[in-house]
Amino acid sequence: MGNIEEGRFLLGEKVKISLNHHWAKGATGVIAVPPDAVNEMFEDWNDGFYREVKTTCGEKRFYWIKLYTSQLDADGDGPYEQAEIECNYIERVI
């Protein structure tokens, strides 16, 4: 399993959060479908598990990740079992 195109991941693909991310550094998980509550807030999920978000730096792709180990965010809030993470901070686990 695995799409080798840069910045593109598949549903169910195992991933790791980059050590350069502002939180969840080094955490591992799997590309997943967001829970219903998240889908109700943001209806623009492509294929059900990623979305394109307009930012001040241009459009960025974000994926929903179910973390294997719950994580505290950069402010110490949480722990969170799932998160939306920008694709530039996601690495494949091979």
WOVENPE-V782278 format. One record per run of one state. SS is the DSSP state (alpha for helix, beta for strand, coil for the rest). FROM is the first residue (numbers start at 1). TO is the last residue. If there is no record, write none. Layout:
# WOVENPE-V782278
SS & FROM & TO
SS & FROM & TO
This chain:
# WOVENPE-V782278
coil & 1 & 13
beta & 14 & 17
coil & 18 & 27
beta & 28 & 31
coil & 32 & 35
alpha & 36 & 41
coil & 42 & 45
beta & 46 & 46
coil & 47 & 49
beta & 50 & 55
coil & 56 & 57
beta & 58 & 71
coil & 72 & 79
beta & 80 & 86
alpha & 87 & 89
beta & 90 & 92
coil & 93 & 94
